[in-house]
Amino acid sequence: MKSMSESRSEPRGAVSVPVRFDSSDYWLYNYFVSLEIGTPAQHVDILVKKSPYPIVPYSGSTTCRNDPQSCSPGSFDPTKSTSQTIVSSGDVKFLTTNWFNTSGANQGDLFQDNVAIGGLKLVNHTFGVDMGGGLSTLGTGELWDQPVQDYPPTLARQMVDQGHIESVAFSLALDRVEATANGTLLFGAIDKKKYTGDLVALDASHFTHGTYGSKTYGVALTSLQISSSTGTDELLTPETPLSISPGIGSLATMPEPIALKIYEEIGITYDKKKRKATVPCERAAAEEAHFTFGFHGPKGPQIKVPLRDYFVPIRYA
């Protein structure tokens, strides 16, 4: 892989994929990209989320039949594609929380078929079909304790192998939910126009969580401050793992004591019945207020994020 210093702002051979924000009640706080799978092509909008490979719901599943909205972004029927090849049938299991684990919940199959994304076509790409229905995830890759060869190639790896891009690097830039373009997923490079300051690399570690002991990777968030015209308050001092999970939505979860501190500092009111948190518009629009996230100790990088970027209009809530 090329070093990050070699990334180009408009790289030749990179694959740019539009990302859209779904503001419907059912899919609130989720980002999707569009895929075309099979011959003839079947359209699927799929969650931008890391996993070993793409996972799409089976069109004929009980979930898709009984709850069509759960499969409204799209689903796949292998029997209607003339170019599909089955890799593994019936012995692949997917966690409904969008993590992969051999002791998971929904059962499915692995297929190879043609997949079109971002204006290019991948031949014989491996993806999972969730026979339980309702589960979709893009498959940007994952870090595992097991050898890499135990898993099919990721989208980025297959783009490299088929000559579309030079590096398995990818970057995800998400805009405000009200923006015309909600974001971009760029395979093969990092777009320097999408950030300010220095680009740095942080060591990632495995974290085990959930009923099935599923693994994700994350970095150490070691400090969190909120600053406004009244001063700066420390919200976090001990080292706390922060799970990196792009695409699960614009929501982030934190331990309750930290969340309550944030509510107090910002002036948030929480409605337990509606399970919604609201803040006065003038506070949400405050230009000077911002969070400062610190990673990997006092000498690690710090990222300042305006407080207004964490609020959405009430119609989305």
Beta strands, then each sheet from edge to edge (+ up, - down):
strand 1: 15-22
strand 2: 30-37
strand 3: 42-47
strand 4: 55-57
strand 5: 85-94
strand 6: 106-117
strand 7: 120-130
strand 8: 170-174
strand 9: 183-187
strand 10: 205-209
strand 11: 214-228
strand 12: 231-236
strand 13: 240-243
strand 14: 269-271
strand 15: 276-278
strand 16: 290-295
strand 17: 302-306
sheet 1: 3+ 2- 1+ 9- 8+
sheet 2: 3+ 2- 6+ 5-
sheet 3: 3+ 2- 6+ 7- 4-
sheet 4: 10+ 11- 12+
sheet 5: 10+ 11- 13+
sheet 6: 10+ 11- 16+ 17-
sheet 7: 14+ 15-
end
